[in-house]
Amino acid sequence: MPILYKKEGFNKELVPDINARVAHLGSLMTLVSEITLGVQDQPLPMHSHDAEQTTYILEGELIVFIEGEEPHKIKAGDTYYVAGGVPHAIQSLSPVIRVVESFSPIREEFI
């Protein structure tokens, strides 16, 4: 069914303290994620993936680190995007952060 109901909850642990509801088609993936890392003193390790990524912040505040860019402090209502293959990371500034992320192509490790 092409509907992902809210009541289905956060049913996929992506990494510890990051859980998501996942929807995908052949080449597009959308995640509604809840990040419960708490307020961090340091960012997560940098990582990259082949997929292009957009992230819309629903709730909370964070710093996003993208290779070749200055760090950016962003909050609810902001969006960041990362090209495929570019290292990036986040640092949580809120107890809970909720985001909507889209990836193309899909990230098989999240299915």
VEXFI-240407 format. One record per atom (N, C-alpha, C): residue number from 1; residue in three letters; x, y, z. Coordinates in nm, 2 decimals, padded with zeros to 4 digits. Atoms other than C-alpha are relative to their C-alpha. Last residue first. Layout:
N
+-----+---------+--------+--------+--------+
: num : residuo :      u :      v :      w :
+-----+---------+--------+--------+--------+
: NUM :     ala :      X :      Y :      Z :
...
+-----+---------+--------+--------+--------+
This chain:
111
+-----+---------+--------+--------+--------+
: num : residuo :      u :      v :      w :
+-----+---------+--------+--------+--------+
: 111 :     ile :  00.12 :  00.08 :  00.03 :
: 111 :     ile :  01.53 : -00.12 :  00.38 :
: 111 :     ile : -00.01 : -00.12 :  00.10 :
: 110 :     phe :  00.12 : -00.05 : -00.08 :
: 110 :     phe :  01.78 :  00.13 :  00.53 :
: 110 :     phe : -00.13 : -00.08 : -00.02 :
: 109 :     glu : -00.03 :  00.04 : -00.14 :
: 109 :     glu :  02.10 : -00.06 :  00.40 :
: 109 :     glu : -00.12 :  00.05 :  00.09 :
: 108 :     glu :  00.04 :  00.13 : -00.02 :
: 108 :     glu :  01.95 : -00.03 :  00.04 :
: 108 :     glu :  00.02 : -00.04 :  00.15 :
: 107 :     arg : -00.11 :  00.06 : -00.08 :
: 107 :     arg :  01.99 :  00.34 :  00.04 :
: 107 :     arg : -00.05 : -00.14 :  00.05 :
: 106 :     ile :  00.03 :  00.05 : -00.14 :
: 106 :     ile :  01.75 :  00.45 : -00.23 :
: 106 :     ile :  00.13 : -00.05 :  00.06 :
: 105 :     pro :  00.09 :  00.12 :  00.00 :
: 105 :     pro :  01.89 :  00.65 : -00.53 :
: 105 :     pro : -00.02 : -00.05 :  00.14 :
: 104 :     ser :  00.01 :  00.05 :  00.13 :
: 104 :     ser :  01.80 :  00.92 : -00.44 :
: 104 :     ser :  00.14 : -00.03 : -00.05 :
: 103 :     phe : -00.12 :  00.05 :  00.06 :
: 103 :     phe :  01.75 :  00.99 : -00.08 :
: 103 :     phe : -00.03 : -00.05 : -00.14 :
: 102 :     ser :  00.02 :  00.07 :  00.13 :
: 102 :     ser :  01.49 :  01.20 :  00.10 :
: 102 :     ser :  00.13 : -00.04 : -00.06 :
: 101 :     glu : -00.11 :  00.02 :  00.09 :
: 101 :     glu :  01.49 :  01.29 :  00.47 :
: 101 :     glu : -00.04 : -00.07 : -00.13 :
: 100 :     val :  00.05 :  00.08 :  00.12 :
: 100 :     val :  01.21 :  01.42 :  00.69 :
: 100 :     val :  00.12 :  00.00 : -00.10 :
:  99 :     val : -00.03 : -00.04 :  00.14 :
:  99 :     val :  01.34 :  01.52 :  01.03 :
:  99 :     val : -00.07 : -00.08 : -00.10 :
:  98 :     arg :  00.08 :  00.07 :  00.10 :
:  98 :     arg :  01.27 :  01.51 :  01.40 :
:  98 :     arg :  00.02 :  00.06 : -00.13 :
:  97 :     ile :  00.01 : -00.07 :  00.13 :
:  97 :     ile :  01.53 :  01.61 :  01.66 :
:  97 :     ile : -00.09 : -00.09 : -00.09 :
:  96 :     val :  00.06 :  00.08 :  00.11 :
:  96 :     val :  01.51 :  01.51 :  02.03 :
:  96 :     val :  00.00 :  00.09 : -00.13 :
:  95 :     pro :  00.02 :  00.14 : -00.05 :
:  95 :     pro :  01.72 :  01.63 :  02.32 :
:  95 :     pro : -00.06 : -00.09 : -00.10 :
:  94 :     ser :  00.13 :  00.01 : -00.07 :
:  94 :     ser :  01.83 :  01.93 :  02.12 :
:  94 :     ser : -00.01 : -00.14 :  00.05 :
:  93 :     leu :  00.00 : -00.10 : -00.10 :
:  93 :     leu :  02.18 :  02.05 :  01.99 :
:  93 :     leu : -00.13 :  00.00 :  00.08 :
:  92 :     ser :  00.13 : -00.03 : -00.06 :
:  92 :     ser :  02.26 :  01.74 :  01.79 :
:  92 :     ser :  00.01 :  00.11 :  00.11 :
:  91 :     gln : -00.02 : -00.01 : -00.14 :
:  91 :     gln :  02.58 :  01.75 :  01.59 :
:  91 :     gln : -00.13 :  00.04 :  00.06 :
:  90 :     ile :  00.08 : -00.09 : -00.07 :
:  90 :     ile :  02.55 :  01.63 :  01.23 :
:  90 :     ile :  00.05 :  00.00 :  00.15 :
:  89 :     ala :  00.03 :  00.04 : -00.14 :
:  89 :     ala :  02.78 :  01.48 :  00.98 :
:  89 :     ala : -00.09 :  00.10 :  00.06 :
:  88 :     his :  00.08 : -00.09 : -00.08 :
:  88 :     his :  02.89 :  01.51 :  00.61 :
:  88 :     his : -00.03 : -00.07 :  00.14 :
:  87 :     pro :  00.00 :  00.03 : -00.15 :
:  87 :     pro :  03.13 :  01.35 :  00.36 :
:  87 :     pro : -00.08 :  00.11 :  00.07 :
:  86 :     val : -00.06 : -00.11 : -00.07 :
:  86 :     val :  03.02 :  01.42 : -00.01 :
:  86 :     val :  00.00 : -00.04 :  00.15 :
:  85 :     gly : -00.15 :  00.02 : -00.01 :
:  85 :     gly :  02.97 :  01.10 : -00.22 :
:  85 :     gly :  00.07 :  00.11 :  00.09 :
:  84 :     gly : -00.05 :  00.13 : -00.02 :
:  84 :     gly :  02.62 :  01.20 : -00.33 :
:  84 :     gly :  00.15 :  00.00 :  00.01 :
:  83 :     ala : -00.02 :  00.07 :  00.12 :
:  83 :     ala :  02.54 :  01.57 : -00.30 :
:  83 :     ala :  00.05 : -00.14 :  00.04 :
:  82 :     val : -00.14 :  00.04 :  00.01 :
:  82 :     val :  02.42 :  01.70 :  00.04 :
:  82 :     val :  00.00 : -00.09 : -00.13 :
:  81 :     tyr : -00.01 :  00.10 :  00.11 :
:  81 :     tyr :  02.11 :  01.90 :  00.11 :
:  81 :     tyr :  00.15 : -00.03 : -00.02 :
:  80 :     tyr : -00.14 :  00.01 :  00.06 :
:  80 :     tyr :  02.00 :  02.10 :  00.41 :
:  80 :     tyr :  00.00 : -00.11 : -00.10 :
:  79 :     thr : -00.03 :  00.12 :  00.08 :
:  79 :     thr :  01.65 :  02.22 :  00.50 :
:  79 :     thr :  00.15 :  00.01 : -00.04 :
:  78 :     asp : -00.11 : -00.01 :  00.10 :
:  78 :     asp :  01.53 :  02.47 :  00.76 :
:  78 :     asp :  00.02 : -00.14 : -00.07 :
:  77 :     gly :  00.04 : -00.08 :  00.12 :
:  77 :     gly :  01.18 :  02.48 :  00.92 :
:  77 :     gly :  00.11 :  00.01 : -00.10 :
:  76 :     ala :  00.13 :  00.03 :  00.06 :
:  76 :     ala :  01.29 :  02.36 :  01.26 :
:  76 :     ala : -00.03 :  00.09 : -00.11 :
:  75 :     lys :  00.10 :  00.03 : -00.10 :
:  75 :     lys :  01.66 :  02.45 :  01.33 :
:  75 :     lys : -00.13 : -00.03 : -00.08 :
:  74 :     ile :  00.13 :  00.00 :  00.06 :
:  74 :     ile :  02.00 :  02.49 :  01.16 :
:  74 :     ile : -00.11 : -00.04 :  00.10 :
:  73 :     lys :  00.09 :  00.02 : -00.10 :
:  73 :     lys :  02.35 :  02.58 :  01.27 :
:  73 :     lys : -00.14 :  00.01 : -00.06 :
:  72 :     his :  00.12 : -00.08 :  00.00 :
:  72 :     his :  02.58 :  02.55 :  00.97 :
:  72 :     his : -00.09 : -00.04 :  00.11 :
:  71 :     pro :  00.11 :  00.06 : -00.07 :
:  71 :     pro :  02.94 :  02.43 :  00.97 :
:  71 :     pro : -00.12 :  00.10 :  00.01 :
:  70 :     glu :  00.00 : -00.03 : -00.14 :
:  70 :     glu :  03.15 :  02.60 :  00.70 :
:  70 :     glu : -00.12 : -00.07 :  00.07 :
:  69 :     glu :  00.09 : -00.11 : -00.05 :
:  69 :     glu :  03.15 :  02.41 :  00.38 :
:  69 :     glu :  00.03 :  00.04 :  00.14 :
:  68 :     gly : -00.02 : -00.12 :  00.08 :
:  68 :     gly :  03.42 :  02.20 :  00.20 :
:  68 :     gly : -00.09 :  00.12 :  00.03 :
:  67 :     glu : -00.14 : -00.03 :  00.05 :
:  67 :     glu :  03.30 :  01.88 :  00.36 :
:  67 :     glu :  00.00 :  00.11 : -00.10 :
:  66 :     ile : -00.01 :  00.05 :  00.14 :
:  66 :     ile :  02.95 :  01.92 :  00.50 :
:  66 :     ile :  00.14 :  00.04 : -00.05 :
:  65 :     phe : -00.14 : -00.01 :  00.05 :
:  65 :     phe :  02.90 :  01.96 :  00.88 :
:  65 :     phe :  00.00 : -00.06 : -00.14 :
:  64 :     val : -00.03 :  00.09 :  00.11 :
:  64 :     val :  02.54 :  02.02 :  01.00 :
:  64 :     val :  00.14 :  00.03 : -00.05 :
:  63 :     ile : -00.11 : -00.06 :  00.09 :
:  63 :     ile :  02.48 :  02.18 :  01.34 :
:  63 :     ile :  00.03 : -00.11 : -00.11 :
:  62 :     leu : -00.12 :  00.07 :  00.01 :
:  62 :     leu :  02.15 :  02.09 :  01.51 :
:  62 :     leu :  00.10 :  00.08 : -00.08 :
:  61 :     glu : -00.11 : -00.08 :  00.05 :
:  61 :     glu :  01.82 :  02.22 :  01.63 :
:  61 :     glu :  00.13 : -00.08 :  00.00 :
:  60 :     gly : -00.13 :  00.01 : -00.06 :
:  60 :     gly :  01.49 :  02.06 :  01.71 :
:  60 :     gly :  00.10 :  00.09 : -00.07 :
:  59 :     glu : -00.01 : -00.04 : -00.15 :
:  59 :     glu :  01.17 :  01.98 :  01.53 :
:  59 :     glu :  00.14 : -00.01 :  00.04 :
:  58 :     leu :  00.14 : -00.02 : -00.06 :
:  58 :     leu :  01.06 :  01.93 :  01.17 :
:  58 :     leu :  00.01 :  00.06 :  00.14 :
:  57 :     ile :  00.00 :  00.01 : -00.15 :
:  57 :     ile :  01.41 :  01.97 :  01.01 :
:  57 :     ile : -00.15 :  00.04 :  00.04 :
:  56 :     tyr :  00.08 : -00.11 : -00.05 :
:  56 :     tyr :  01.40 :  01.90 :  00.63 :
:  56 :     tyr : -00.02 : -00.02 :  00.15 :
:  55 :     thr :  00.05 :  00.02 : -00.14 :
:  55 :     thr :  01.68 :  01.68 :  00.51 :
:  55 :     thr : -00.07 :  00.13 :  00.04 :
:  54 :     thr :  00.05 : -00.12 : -00.05 :
:  54 :     thr :  01.78 :  01.64 :  00.14 :
:  54 :     thr : -00.06 : -00.03 :  00.14 :
:  53 :     gln :  00.09 : -00.01 : -00.12 :
:  53 :     gln :  02.01 :  01.37 :  00.03 :
:  53 :     gln : -00.05 :  00.14 :  00.02 :
:  52 :     glu :  00.02 : -00.14 : -00.03 :
:  52 :     glu :  02.19 :  01.26 : -00.29 :
:  52 :     glu : -00.10 :  00.00 :  00.11 :
:  51 :     ala :  00.13 : -00.07 :  00.02 :
:  51 :     ala :  02.27 :  00.89 : -00.27 :
:  51 :     ala :  00.01 :  00.15 :  00.03 :
:  50 :     asp :  00.02 : -00.03 :  00.14 :
:  50 :     asp :  02.62 :  00.74 : -00.31 :
:  50 :     asp : -00.12 :  00.09 : -00.02 :
:  49 :     his :  00.07 :  00.10 :  00.07 :
:  49 :     his :  02.70 :  00.76 :  00.06 :
:  49 :     his : -00.03 :  00.04 : -00.14 :
:  48 :     ser :  00.05 : -00.03 :  00.13 :
:  48 :     ser :  02.92 :  00.96 :  00.29 :
:  48 :     ser : -00.07 : -00.12 : -00.06 :
:  47 :     his :  00.03 :  00.11 :  00.09 :
:  47 :     his :  03.02 :  00.97 :  00.65 :
:  47 :     his : -00.04 :  00.05 : -00.13 :
:  46 :     met :  00.04 : -00.03 :  00.14 :
:  46 :     met :  03.17 :  01.21 :  00.90 :
:  46 :     met : -00.03 : -00.13 : -00.07 :
:  45 :     pro : -00.10 :  00.01 :  00.10 :
:  45 :     pro :  03.17 :  01.09 :  01.26 :
:  45 :     pro : -00.05 :  00.03 : -00.14 :
:  44 :     leu : -00.02 :  00.14 :  00.03 :
:  44 :     leu :  02.89 :  01.23 :  01.49 :
:  44 :     leu :  00.12 : -00.01 : -00.10 :
:  43 :     pro :  00.08 :  00.06 :  00.11 :
:  43 :     pro :  02.95 :  01.58 :  01.60 :
:  43 :     pro :  00.02 : -00.15 : -00.01 :
:  42 :     gln : -00.07 :  00.02 :  00.12 :
:  42 :     gln :  03.09 :  01.67 :  01.95 :
:  42 :     gln : -00.09 : -00.06 : -00.11 :
:  41 :     asp : -00.12 : -00.09 :  00.00 :
:  41 :     asp :  02.95 :  01.80 :  02.27 :
:  41 :     asp :  00.08 :  00.00 : -00.13 :
:  40 :     gln : -00.13 :  00.05 :  00.02 :
:  40 :     gln :  02.61 :  01.65 :  02.19 :
:  40 :     gln :  00.11 :  00.10 :  00.01 :
:  39 :     val : -00.09 : -00.11 :  00.04 :
:  39 :     val :  02.26 :  01.74 :  02.32 :
:  39 :     val :  00.15 : -00.05 :  00.00 :
:  38 :     gly : -00.01 : -00.10 : -00.10 :
:  38 :     gly :  02.05 :  01.43 :  02.31 :
:  38 :     gly :  00.10 :  00.11 : -00.04 :
:  37 :     leu : -00.14 :  00.00 : -00.05 :
:  37 :     leu :  02.11 :  01.15 :  02.07 :
:  37 :     leu :  00.02 :  00.09 :  00.12 :
:  36 :     thr :  00.00 : -00.02 : -00.15 :
:  36 :     thr :  01.74 :  01.09 :  02.03 :
:  36 :     thr :  00.14 : -00.01 :  00.05 :
:  35 :     ile : -00.14 :  00.01 : -00.05 :
:  35 :     ile :  01.70 :  01.14 :  01.65 :
:  35 :     ile :  00.00 :  00.03 :  00.15 :
:  34 :     glu : -00.01 : -00.06 : -00.14 :
:  34 :     glu :  01.35 :  01.07 :  01.52 :
:  34 :     glu :  00.14 : -00.03 :  00.05 :
:  33 :     ser : -00.09 :  00.05 : -00.11 :
:  33 :     ser :  01.33 :  01.01 :  01.15 :
:  33 :     ser : -00.01 :  00.07 :  00.13 :
:  32 :     val :  00.04 : -00.09 : -00.11 :
:  32 :     val :  01.06 :  01.03 :  00.88 :
:  32 :     val :  00.08 : -00.05 :  00.12 :
:  31 :     leu : -00.01 :  00.04 : -00.14 :
:  31 :     leu :  01.25 :  00.87 :  00.59 :
:  31 :     leu : -00.06 :  00.11 :  00.09 :
:  30 :     thr :  00.02 : -00.10 : -00.10 :
:  30 :     thr :  01.19 :  00.91 :  00.22 :
:  30 :     thr : -00.01 : -00.06 :  00.14 :
:  29 :     met :  00.03 :  00.04 : -00.14 :
:  29 :     met :  01.34 :  00.70 : -00.05 :
:  29 :     met : -00.02 :  00.12 :  00.08 :
:  28 :     leu :  00.02 : -00.10 : -00.10 :
:  28 :     leu :  01.35 :  00.75 : -00.43 :
:  28 :     leu : -00.04 : -00.06 :  00.13 :
:  27 :     ser : -00.12 : -00.09 : -00.01 :
:  27 :     ser :  01.49 :  00.53 : -00.70 :
:  27 :     ser : -00.01 :  00.11 :  00.10 :
:  26 :     gly : -00.11 :  00.06 :  00.07 :
:  26 :     gly :  01.25 :  00.23 : -00.73 :
:  26 :     gly :  00.13 :  00.08 :  00.02 :
:  25 :     leu :  00.04 :  00.05 :  00.13 :
:  25 :     leu :  01.00 :  00.34 : -00.47 :
:  25 :     leu :  00.13 : -00.05 : -00.06 :
:  24 :     his : -00.09 : -00.01 :  00.12 :
:  24 :     his :  01.06 :  00.40 : -00.10 :
:  24 :     his : -00.07 : -00.06 : -00.12 :
:  23 :     ala :  00.08 :  00.02 :  00.12 :
:  23 :     ala :  00.90 :  00.46 :  00.24 :
:  23 :     ala :  00.09 :  00.01 : -00.12 :
:  22 :     val : -00.07 :  00.00 :  00.13 :
:  22 :     val :  01.08 :  00.43 :  00.57 :
:  22 :     val : -00.10 : -00.03 : -00.11 :
:  21 :     arg :  00.10 :  00.06 :  00.09 :
:  21 :     arg :  00.96 :  00.52 :  00.92 :
:  21 :     arg :  00.05 :  00.02 : -00.14 :
:  20 :     ala :  00.07 : -00.06 :  00.12 :
:  20 :     ala :  01.27 :  00.60 :  01.11 :
:  20 :     ala : -00.12 : -00.09 : -00.04 :
:  19 :     asn :  00.11 :  00.09 :  00.05 :
:  19 :     asn :  01.48 :  00.55 :  01.42 :
:  19 :     asn : -00.08 :  00.07 : -00.10 :
:  18 :     ile :  00.07 : -00.06 :  00.11 :
:  18 :     ile :  01.81 :  00.72 :  01.52 :
:  18 :     ile : -00.09 : -00.11 : -00.06 :
:  17 :     asp :  00.06 : -00.13 : -00.03 :
:  17 :     asp :  01.94 :  00.65 :  01.87 :
:  17 :     asp : -00.06 :  00.08 : -00.12 :
:  16 :     pro :  00.05 : -00.02 : -00.14 :
:  16 :     pro :  02.16 :  00.36 :  01.77 :
:  16 :     pro : -00.04 :  00.15 :  00.01 :
:  15 :     val : -00.11 :  00.02 : -00.09 :
:  15 :     val :  02.18 :  00.34 :  01.39 :
:  15 :     val : -00.05 :  00.03 :  00.14 :
:  14 :     leu : -00.11 : -00.02 :  00.10 :
:  14 :     leu :  01.91 :  00.31 :  01.13 :
:  14 :     leu :  00.14 : -00.02 :  00.06 :
:  13 :     glu : -00.11 : -00.07 : -00.06 :
:  13 :     glu :  01.66 :  00.16 :  01.37 :
:  13 :     glu :  00.11 :  00.01 : -00.10 :
:  12 :     lys : -00.13 :  00.04 :  00.05 :
:  12 :     lys :  01.35 :  00.09 :  01.16 :
:  12 :     lys :  00.11 :  00.07 :  00.08 :
:  11 :     asn : -00.01 :  00.14 :  00.01 :
:  11 :     asn :  00.99 :  00.09 :  01.29 :
:  11 :     asn :  00.14 : -00.05 : -00.05 :
:  10 :     phe : -00.13 :  00.00 :  00.05 :
:  10 :     phe :  00.93 :  00.44 :  01.41 :
:  10 :     phe :  00.05 : -00.14 :  00.00 :
:   9 :     gly : -00.11 : -00.03 : -00.09 :
:   9 :     gly :  00.56 :  00.42 :  01.45 :
:   9 :     gly :  00.13 :  00.00 : -00.07 :
:   8 :     glu : -00.09 :  00.11 :  00.02 :
:   8 :     glu :  00.29 :  00.25 :  01.24 :
:   8 :     glu :  00.13 :  00.02 :  00.08 :
:   7 :     lys :  00.02 :  00.10 : -00.10 :
:   7 :     lys :  00.04 :  00.50 :  01.38 :
:   7 :     lys :  00.10 : -00.12 : -00.01 :
:   6 :     lys : -00.07 : -00.04 : -00.12 :
:   6 :     lys :  00.18 :  00.76 :  01.15 :
:   6 :     lys :  00.00 : -00.10 :  00.11 :
:   5 :     tyr :  00.08 : -00.07 : -00.11 :
:   5 :     tyr :  00.05 :  00.58 :  00.85 :
:   5 :     tyr :  00.09 :  00.03 :  00.12 :
:   4 :     leu : -00.08 :  00.03 : -00.13 :
:   4 :     leu :  00.28 :  00.51 :  00.56 :
:   4 :     leu : -00.07 :  00.07 :  00.11 :
:   3 :     ile :  00.03 : -00.09 : -00.11 :
:   3 :     ile :  00.05 :  00.49 :  00.25 :
:   3 :     ile :  00.09 : -00.04 :  00.12 :
:   2 :     pro : -00.08 : -00.12 :  00.01 :
:   2 :     pro :  00.14 :  00.34 : -00.09 :
:   2 :     pro : -00.03 :  00.11 :  00.11 :
:   1 :     met :  00.08 : -00.12 :  00.00 :
:   1 :     met :  00.00 :  00.00 :  00.00 :
:   1 :     met :  00.09 :  00.12 :  00.00 :
+-----+---------+--------+--------+--------+
